[in-house]
Amino acid sequence: MKETIRITKTGNNKYEFITKDINIESGLYYIYGLEKNLFVIKRQFFGENQHNSSLAKKKQENETEKSNEKQKVEPKPEQKEDYNELKDESTKEWYKKALELKKELNQNEFMILQDLEEVRKISFVNRQEINSGEVLGIRGFDKNYYIFKKTHFEKIKDVLLSSMNSEPVTIDYLLNKTRTQKEELTGIIELLKEQSDIIEVKKGLFKRV
């Protein structure tokens, strides 16, 4: 399916799809407005059910692979939005800010967001990287959204896991070993817990699985 579906609101809780040839798969979706425009984006990023989403994605990939083997259908070239073709000024401004967030992520390889609208922006402009696994993100228990470039995450992950053994360690110990800031390490730990690489045996005490 198309990851982004353009729609228009026709009434109270009623929407009409504009994009043609839509094949909507099951899942959770965000609907949000940009004044005259509305967008629907599949919720596949920073979700509390990220593990379930990964399983669903893997199942879908297996089904797609089987279907392609049978049909031998050539993939269609990917369509990209052209900023210059956006006519609505509010949409242009929204998209411009989204691109600024993407630039910041590419430069720093890590960011923390608290504003849900900013999370939607970064998710929208990085959807290809998210689907390919090049951008990772998770919502922590502190309600912050931690976003990483995969290469940066993997580098710190290797150092962190190699510094751990079967004994539980404190976050101060991990800070010293990884030489990272506490906020960044918190995001790394949340992702590693989600991936079942480490567990928090009790508050602030972590053990490698």
N, C-alpha and C positions, 0 to 999 in steps of 0.2 A: 504494500500500500504506500501511498504518499505519506511521508511523516508529518507534513503540515497540510491541513485542510482548510481552505478559505470558506467561510460561511457568512450568512447575513441573518439578522434576527427579524422574524416575521410577526412575532407576537410574544406574549408572556410565556417564557420557557419554551418557545418554539423557534427553531432555526432551520434555515434552508441552505443546503450545500451548493456552493458555486462550482467547485472543482468537478470536472467530469471524470467518468470511469473510476469511481471510488470503490475500493474493496476494503471495508473496514474490518480489521481484526479485533478480537476481544482484548480488553485491557482497560487501564485507567487513563483518562484524558483530562487535560487542563483546558478550560474555556475562559478566555479573558479578552477584554475589549480595549480597543484603541480608538476611542470616540466613535467614528462612523464604522469602523471595521471590527470584526471579531476573528479570533484565531482559535483553532483547536490543535493542541499539541499533545501527543501521547506522553503520558507520565512514565518515563523510563530512567529518570535521573534523580538522585537525592531522595529516593523514596524510603519509607520505613520498611517496605516489603521488597527491598532490593534483591534479597536472595531468591524469593519467589519469582521475581521478574526475570532473574537470570535463568532459572529453570524453564520458565515459559519461553524465553527467547531461544534457549537451546533446543527445546522441543520444536519450535517453529522453524529453526534452521534445518533440523533433520527432515521435517516434512517438506520444506522448500527444496532441499537437495534431492529428495526422492522424486519430487514432481519434475524438477529440471532434468533428471536422468531419463524420465519417461518422455517428456515433451521436447527436450533439446532446444529450448527457446533461448534465443540470444537476448542478453540483458539490454534494456533500453538505456540510452545515454542519460545520465543524471541531469535533472533540470536545476539550475541555480537561480536565485533571485538576483536581479540587477537593481542595485540601489537607485540608479538614475531613472528607472522605470516606475518607481514608487511616486504616485501623484499626491497622495494625502500628506500634508505637512506633519501631522501628528505621528503618522506611521514612519515617516522619514526620521524624525527626531528620536523615536523609540529605537529604530534600527541603528541609528548612529551611536546611541549610547551603548547598545548591545555590542557593536563592533569595538568600542573603546574598552569594554570589559574583556573582550576576547584578546585584544592587544596586550592588556595588562597581564592576563593569564599567561600568554605566550612569553612575555618578558620575565615574569617572576616565577613561572612554573607552579605557583601555588597562590591561592587566595581564600579568604574567609568572607562569606556574605551573610548578612542577617535579614536583608530585605528580600521578601519572596519575589517581588517583581524583578529584581536584579537577577535572581536565580533563574527566572523564566527567560530573561534576556540571554544570559550566558548559555543556557540549555538550548535555546533556539539556534544561535549562531554557531554552536559547537556540536550540533546534532550528529554530523557525520563522524566527528572524532569520538563522540560518546558511543555511537553504534559500533565503531571499530575498536573501542577500548583504549584509545589514545588519551582520552580525558576521563578521569575518575572523580566521583564525588559522593558525599554521604552527609546526611543530616545527623548531627550529634545530639546527645541527650541535653546539651546546653542550648539547643535550638539554633545553633550556628550551622551554616552549610560550608563544608570543607571541600575544596576543589583542587585537584592535582593534575599536572601532566604526568602521564604514565611513567615516562623515563625518570622523572624526578622522584616519584613515589617509589619505584622499584629500587633506586639507588639507596634511599634511606631505609627501605624495608630490608635490604640485604644486610646492611650494617646492624640494624636493630636485632634481627633474628640471630645473626651470628654472635651477638654479644649475650644472648640468653641461653640458659641450659634448663635443666629440669626444675631448678629452684625459682620460686617467685622473686621478682625484682620490683623496685619502686620506680616511679616516674622520674625521680631525680637521677637514679642510676642510668636510665635510658637517655635522659637529656645529656648527661655527660658523655655517653658512648656515641650518640648520633650527632652531637654538636648542633642541634637545632633549637629553635625557639619553642616554648611550651605550647603555644597555640598550634603551630605546625605539627608538632609531635602528637598533640591530641587528635588531630585529623588522621594522622598515620595510624594511630592506635585504633581509632574507630573503624577504619577500613580493614585493618588486620583482624579485628574481632569479627567483623562481618564476613571475612573470608575464612574464618575458623583457623587462623594461624596462631593466634594467641587467645587466652581467656583472662578475664579479670577475676581472680580468686576472691578478692574482696576490694573494697574501695581503695584505689590507688596502688594496688598490688597485682602484677601481671605475670603470667606464666606462659611459656611456649608450649603449644600443643604437640 
